C-alpha cells in the first residue's frame, strides 16, 4: 500500500527538469552521431536509449525505497565499490590506453562512476553523526579524508584524473557543509597548496601535456592542442542563435573529436548558439537550486547531506565540463550530466535524481 502523502508530495518540478535534460541530451547526441544526415541513427544513440530505459527502472526502484534505509548500507556499498576499483586495476578492460571498465558478459561498466554516488552516501552517514555547532576538528574529519583518498588513489591509477578530482570536490563541498573549524580549514587549504606542485610529478605524460596545452593550445595545433582548438571554434561559430539542428559544420565535417562524450557541449553550442547554451545551463541551475531548496526543508541530517552531495556533483560536473570545452580549464575528461554518452554515467545520474525525488517526497513525513 502506497502512503497517499508520498503521492501528494511527489516532486513534479524535478521530474519535469529531468525529462527536459534527457530530451536535450538525446537530441544533442543524435546531432553529434548522425553526421548531419536525418534518418541516420547510430548504434551509439540506440545504446544510450537503452541505458535510459534501464535508468528509468532504476529510478523507480530508488523512488519507492525509503532513502533513510540506505544509511545502514552506505559503508558496505563503499567497501564493495572500492573492491571493484581494485578489480579494475587487476582485470579491467583496456580502452584507449586506460583501464577503467569491468566486464560482465557483453556489458562493461565503470566502478569509478558508481563511486560518485556511493561516496556521497558514505560521507553523508559519516558527517550526519558528527555535526557540531562548535565545528569539526582534524581528529573528527580524518576518517572522511581517508575515505576519499582511497578511491581517489585507485582511480588515479586507472588513470582517470577527472573522476578523481570530482570525488575530491564533492567531499570538500560536503566537509564545508559539516562546518569544520576555521583553523582546520586554513590548514587543509595550505596543505593543498603545498601538495599541488608535487602532484605534477605523479601525473602521466599526456596529463601534463593537457595542462601545457591549456596554457598554450597553439603550441601544438595538430597534436595536443587539436581538441581544444576545434572545440573553441565550434562554440564560437554557433554565435548568438546557432547554425541549426544538425547543421554545425565542426561536428558534421568531423573536425570535433569526442563529440558524443566529453565535448558534446560544443555540438550543442554550435547547433543552438549562445541563447540555446544559456537556456540549457539555466535548466541545470534550476535543478540544482531546487534541490538545495529541498535540502533546506529536509528534517534529517543524513538526507540534507545526501541532497547537498548530489547538488555538488551536478554543479561541479556541469561547471568543469563547460569550462573545459571553452578552454577555460585543462581537459580532464569530465562528461556533461544527462548529455554525454555513457551507460554507467546515465545510471548514476538517474539514481541521483531518484534519490532527490525520494527525499523530496518524504521530507514532510514524521515517524
KARA-V300412 format. One line per field, one symbol per residue. phi: phi as a letter, one per 40 degrees, with the letter a starting at -180 (. if undefined). psi: psi as a letter, one per 30 degrees, with the letter a starting at -180 (. if undefined). A space follows every 10 residues. Layout:
phi=???
psi=???
//
This chain:
phi=.ccccccccd ccccccdccc cccccccccc ccbbfgbcgc bcccccccdc ccdcdccdcc ccccbddccc ccbdcccdcc cccccccccc bcccbfgbbb bbcbgccbbb dccccdcccc cccccccccb caccgccccc bccccccccc cdccccccca cccccccccc ccccccccgc cdcccccccc cccccdcccd cccccccccc cccdcaccca cbbcccdccc ccccccccfc bgchdgbccd cccgcccfcb bcbccccccc cbgccccccc cccccccccc ccccccccbb cccccccccc ccdccccccc ccccccgcbc cbgbccdgbc cicccccccc cccccccdcc cbcbcbb
psi=kkkffeeegk jfeeeeeeee eeeeeeeeee effghgjkfj kleeeeeeee eeeeeeeeee eeegjjffff effeeeeeee eeeeeeeefe glkkkhgljf kkkibfkklj feeffeeeee eeeeeeeffg kkfflklefe feeeeefeee eeeeeffeki eeeeeeeeee eeeeeeefil keeeeeeeee eeeefeeffe ffklefeeee eeeeeiffei ffcffeeeee eeeeeeffbe flflkggjee eeghfjlhff cfgffeeeee efaeeeeeee eeeeeeeeee eeeeeffkfk eeeeeeeeee eeeeeeeeee eeeefggfll jghkljkfek kjeeeeeeee eeeeeeeeee egfgkl.
//
